[in-house]
Amino acid sequence: MEFVDFHAAASTCSPSRASLLTGRLGLRNGVTHNFAVTSVGGLPLNETTLAEVLQRAGYVTAMIGNVP
């Protein structure tokens, strides 16, 4: 399956990336602001990602994007 149209769940990188990984908005997945380069936090460890759910169902997942 190829998704060619995507709308970001937030206007900044960390919350929109966390939303893509979890399928949940930042207020629900715990990532509400951008992380700094020196940040030690990240996606909460108790958060389930879509890749984990799909893996249990036998799927192999990958995320590929353009790097400017």
C-alpha positions in Angstrom: 0.0 0.0 0.0 1.4 3.4 -0.9 0.1 6.6 0.7 0.8 9.6 -1.5 -1.1 12.3 0.4 -0.5 13.1 4.0 -1.7 15.9 6.3 0.4 16.7 9.4 -1.2 16.4 12.8 0.8 19.3 14.1 2.7 22.3 12.7 6.0 21.2 14.3 8.2 18.1 13.8 8.2 16.1 17.0 4.4 16.1 17.6 3.6 15.4 14.0 6.1 12.5 13.8 4.8 11.0 17.1 1.3 11.2 15.7 2.4 9.5 12.5 4.0 6.7 14.5 1.1 6.2 17.0 -2.0 7.3 15.1 -2.9 9.6 18.0 -2.7 13.4 18.4 0.0 15.0 20.5 -2.3 15.7 23.4 -3.0 11.9 23.6 0.4 10.5 22.9 2.3 12.9 25.3 4.4 14.7 22.6 3.1 18.3 22.5 6.2 20.3 21.6 9.4 19.9 19.6 12.3 18.2 21.3 15.6 20.0 21.5 18.8 18.4 20.2 19.8 18.0 23.9 16.5 16.4 25.0 16.6 13.1 26.7 12.9 12.4 26.4 10.8 11.2 23.5 7.8 9.1 22.8 6.6 7.7 26.1 7.7 4.1 26.5 4.1 2.9 27.2 2.9 4.2 23.9 2.1 1.6 21.3 3.2 2.4 17.7 1.3 1.3 14.6 4.3 -0.7 13.5 4.2 -2.7 16.7 0.5 -3.5 16.1 1.1 -4.4 12.5 4.1 -6.6 13.4 2.0 -8.7 15.7 -0.4 -9.3 12.8 2.5 -10.5 10.6 3.3 -7.3 8.7 6.8 -6.0 8.0 6.9 -2.2 8.1 9.2 0.6 6.9 9.1 4.3 6.8 11.0 6.0 3.9 11.1 9.7 3.2 13.1 12.3 1.4 16.0 14.0 3.1 16.7 17.5 1.8 
